[in-house]
């Protein structure tokens, strides 16, 4: 059995913080859980570029009896995603031993840091809306979404050849979500069955017109009188979120770091001592980049 040392205890503290940080972060994400996430435990620096291959399109050939195949030279698509965001949230704990004795206290310290990083990721992903130009934007600024607009959004993605097996998502702001809950055909038991009952009693929409509907506090808004809310209808491969590992601190600098990795997501938790405040400093950080992967796999749905 290894001896209990200050180094062992320090490493155990960082591991404990890391174990709580990542599940909490993933739980606070909406867009981050819906897009195509690409994570590898390889070290990277801010500014590095990651090449994400995009499958080419092939054409079926009707080969006649005695005929020959027709070789195709497809061009493999490529999306370059720059790791241009190093998001961090730092907090101080004066008495770290008390936190170890009361795990709920650790969550109280951790929650604001996790939420801050989740907000940054959500905002960056939703602000990609302007990059989706292949499909004509739908809806009108300052006007509630209607069933007809939702139907047109689903039709646009179908005509863009989004595979029928792909799940389709609609992420809207709180006001638009409220408007959707009040569309009569979707919010009444006699027309929507149990789904309509859930919309009234539980307040959840679930699925409309083949879209799984989610609401986010970070849907971007532009303009004034009327304000344009840029909701987004998309499938997973429309957006790429690339995360890479940050390097360990230099040995001997007094900082200890651990990685937390779960479900194509990874982050670093670093602990160091701050003599000016006589506190342990914890930094939760993540290196990522996001970009449009398939322009035709999403459509703006304004309201």
C-alpha positions in Angstrom: 0.0 0.0 0.0 1.5 3.4 -1.0 2.3 5.8 1.7 0.0 8.7 2.3 1.8 11.9 1.2 0.9 15.5 0.5 1.5 14.8 -3.2 -1.0 11.8 -3.1 -3.6 13.9 -1.4 -3.2 16.8 -3.8 -3.6 14.5 -6.8 -6.7 12.9 -5.1 -8.3 16.4 -4.7 -7.8 17.3 -8.3 -9.2 13.9 -9.4 -12.3 14.4 -7.2 -12.9 17.9 -8.7 -12.5 16.6 -12.3 -14.9 13.7 -11.6 -17.6 16.1 -10.7 -16.8 18.8 -13.3 -17.5 17.0 -16.6 -20.8 15.3 -15.9 -22.1 18.7 -14.6 -20.8 20.4 -17.7 -22.4 18.0 -20.1 -25.7 18.2 -18.1 -25.8 22.0 -18.7 -25.3 21.8 -22.5 -28.1 21.8 -25.0 -26.4 22.4 -28.4 -23.2 20.8 -27.2 -25.1 17.5 -26.8 -26.8 17.7 -30.2 -24.0 18.5 -32.7 -21.2 16.3 -34.0 -18.5 16.2 -31.4 -15.0 15.3 -32.3 -12.7 14.6 -29.4 -9.3 13.0 -29.3 -6.9 12.8 -26.3 -4.1 14.4 -28.3 -2.4 17.5 -27.1 -3.1 20.7 -28.9 -2.6 24.5 -28.6 -4.9 27.4 -29.2 -4.8 28.2 -32.9 -4.3 24.7 -34.2 -6.4 23.5 -37.1 -8.2 20.2 -37.2 -9.3 18.7 -40.6 -12.7 17.0 -40.4 -13.4 14.8 -43.4 -16.8 14.9 -45.1 -18.0 11.9 -47.0 -18.4 12.4 -50.8 -21.5 11.7 -52.8 -21.5 8.8 -55.3 -23.9 8.0 -58.1 -25.4 4.6 -58.6 -24.8 3.0 -62.0 -27.2 0.5 -63.6 -24.7 -2.1 -65.0 -26.0 -4.0 -68.0 -25.4 -7.7 -68.5 -21.9 -8.1 -69.8 -21.1 -4.5 -69.0 -18.4 -3.1 -66.7 -18.4 -0.9 -63.7 -17.9 2.8 -63.9 -15.2 3.9 -61.5 -15.9 7.2 -59.8 -13.3 9.7 -58.5 -15.1 11.3 -55.6 -13.6 14.3 -53.9 -13.5 13.8 -50.1 -14.9 17.0 -48.5 -13.0 18.7 -45.7 -14.0 21.1 -43.0 -11.3 23.0 -41.3 -12.1 23.8 -37.7 -9.7 26.1 -35.8 -9.2 25.5 -32.1 -9.7 29.2 -31.4 -11.4 29.2 -28.1 -9.7 28.4 -24.8 -12.5 28.8 -22.2 -11.7 28.8 -18.6 -13.4 29.4 -15.2 -11.3 29.8 -12.1 -12.4 29.8 -8.4 -10.6 29.9 -5.0 -11.3 27.6 -2.1 -9.8 28.8 1.2 -10.1 25.5 3.1 -10.0 22.7 0.7 -10.0 20.0 3.5 -13.5 21.2 4.5 -14.7 20.7 0.9 -13.4 17.2 0.9 -15.3 16.5 4.1 -18.5 17.9 2.7 -18.9 16.9 -1.0 -22.0 19.0 -1.5 -19.9 22.1 -0.7 -17.6 21.2 -3.6 -20.6 21.2 -6.0 -21.5 24.7 -4.7 -18.0 25.9 -5.8 -18.0 23.9 -9.0 -21.4 24.8 -10.4 -20.8 28.4 -11.3 -17.5 27.5 -13.1 -19.2 24.7 -15.1 -22.2 26.9 -16.0 -19.9 29.6 -17.3 -18.1 27.3 -19.7 -21.4 25.7 -20.8 -22.7 29.2 -21.6 -19.7 30.0 -23.7 -19.9 26.8 -25.7 -23.7 27.2 -26.3 -23.3 30.8 -27.4 -20.5 29.9 -29.9 -22.5 27.1 -31.4 -25.7 29.0 -31.8 -23.9 32.0 -33.3 -23.1 29.8 -36.3 -26.6 30.4 -37.6 -25.4 33.0 -40.2 -23.2 30.3 -41.8 -26.2 28.3 -43.0 -27.0 29.9 -46.3 -27.7 26.9 -48.5 -31.4 26.8 -47.4 -33.5 29.9 -47.6 -34.1 31.3 -44.0 -37.7 30.8 -42.9 -40.0 32.8 -40.6 -40.3 36.6 -40.0 -38.6 38.7 -37.4 -41.0 39.5 -34.5 -43.6 37.1 -35.7 -44.5 33.9 -33.8 -43.7 30.6 -35.4 -46.6 28.8 -37.0 -47.3 25.2 -37.9 -46.8 26.1 -41.6 -43.3 27.5 -40.9 -42.3 24.3 -39.0 -43.7 22.2 -41.8 -41.7 24.2 -44.4 -38.5 23.8 -42.3 -38.8 20.1 -42.2 -39.5 20.1 -46.0 -36.4 22.2 -46.6 -34.2 19.6 -44.9 -35.9 16.8 -46.7 -35.3 18.5 -50.0 -31.6 19.1 -49.0 -31.4 15.2 -48.8 -30.9 15.0 -45.1 -31.2 11.2 -44.5 -34.5 10.1 -43.1 -32.7 8.2 -40.4 -31.1 11.3 -39.1 -32.7 12.9 -36.0 -33.7 16.5 -36.6 -33.6 19.2 -33.9 -35.2 22.6 -33.5 -33.5 24.9 -30.9 -35.5 28.0 -30.0 -35.5 30.7 -27.4 -37.9 30.8 -24.4 -40.5 33.0 -26.1 -40.7 30.9 -29.2 -40.9 27.7 -27.1 -43.9 29.3 -25.4 -45.5 30.1 -28.7 -45.1 26.6 -29.9 -46.8 25.2 -26.8 -49.8 27.3 -27.7 -50.3 26.0 -31.2 -53.8 24.4 -30.8 -53.2 21.2 -32.7 -50.1 20.4 -30.6 -51.4 21.5 -27.2 -54.7 19.8 -27.0 -55.5 16.2 -26.0 -58.2 15.7 -28.6 -55.8 16.6 -31.5 -52.3 15.6 -30.2 -53.2 12.9 -27.7 -50.7 12.3 -24.9 -48.2 14.7 -26.5 -50.7 17.5 -26.3 -51.4 16.6 -22.6 -47.7 16.8 -21.8 -47.4 20.2 -23.5 -50.1 21.5 -21.2 -49.3 19.7 -17.9 -45.5 19.2 -18.1 -44.7 22.2 -20.3 -42.6 20.0 -22.6 -43.1 20.0 -26.4 -41.2 16.9 -27.2 -41.5 16.4 -31.0 -43.2 18.5 -33.7 -43.1 17.8 -37.4 -40.3 15.4 -37.0 -38.2 17.9 -34.9 -37.1 17.2 -31.4 -37.7 20.7 -29.8 -35.3 22.2 -27.3 -35.1 25.6 -25.8 -31.9 27.6 -25.0 -31.3 30.9 -23.2 -28.5 31.7 -25.7 -30.3 31.8 -29.0 -28.9 34.9 -30.7 -31.1 38.0 -31.3 -30.3 40.8 -33.7 -31.9 44.1 -34.7 -34.5 46.2 -32.9 -38.2 46.8 -33.4 -38.7 44.1 -34.4 -36.0 41.9 -32.8 -35.1 38.9 -35.0 -34.6 35.7 -33.0 -32.4 33.2 -34.9 -33.8 29.8 -34.0 -32.1 26.9 -35.8 -33.4 23.6 -37.3 -30.7 21.1 -38.0 -29.4 17.6 -37.8 -26.2 16.4 -36.0 -23.8 16.6 -38.9 -24.6 20.3 -39.7 -22.2 21.5 -37.0 -18.9 20.3 -35.7 -17.6 20.8 -32.2 -13.9 19.8 -31.9 -12.3 19.5 -28.5 -8.6 18.6 -27.8 -6.5 18.1 -24.7 -4.6 21.0 -23.2 -1.0 20.2 -22.1 -0.1 19.5 -18.5 1.6 22.3 -16.5 5.4 22.3 -16.4 6.8 20.0 -13.6 7.9 21.8 -10.5 5.6 24.8 -11.0 3.4 23.8 -8.1 0.3 23.1 -10.3 -1.4 19.7 -10.6 -3.8 18.9 -13.5 -6.2 16.1 -14.3 -8.2 15.4 -17.4 -11.9 14.7 -17.3 -13.2 12.9 -20.4 -16.6 11.6 -21.2 -18.7 11.0 -24.3 -16.5 12.8 -26.9 -15.9 15.6 -24.5 -12.8 16.5 -22.5 -11.6 19.2 -20.1 -8.7 20.0 -17.8 -8.9 20.7 -14.1 -5.8 22.4 -12.6 -5.1 23.1 -8.9 -2.4 25.5 -7.7 -1.7 27.4 -4.4 -2.1 31.1 -4.2 0.1 32.5 -1.4 -1.4 36.0 -1.6 -4.9 34.7 -0.6 -3.7 31.5 1.2 -6.2 29.6 -1.0 -6.2 26.7 -3.4 -7.0 27.9 -6.9 -8.9 25.6 -9.3 -9.1 26.3 -13.0 -11.5 24.4 -15.2 -10.7 24.9 -18.9 -11.4 23.5 -22.3 -9.9 24.0 -25.8 -12.3 23.8 -28.6 -13.4 25.1 -32.0 -16.7 24.9 -33.8 -17.8 25.4 -37.4 -20.4 24.5 -40.0 -19.8 21.0 -41.4 -22.7 20.6 -43.9 -24.3 23.9 -45.0 -27.4 22.3 -46.4 -28.2 20.3 -43.2 -29.6 23.2 -41.3 -32.0 26.1 -41.9 -32.6 29.3 -40.0 -36.1 29.6 -38.5 -36.5 33.2 -37.5 -39.2 34.6 -35.2 
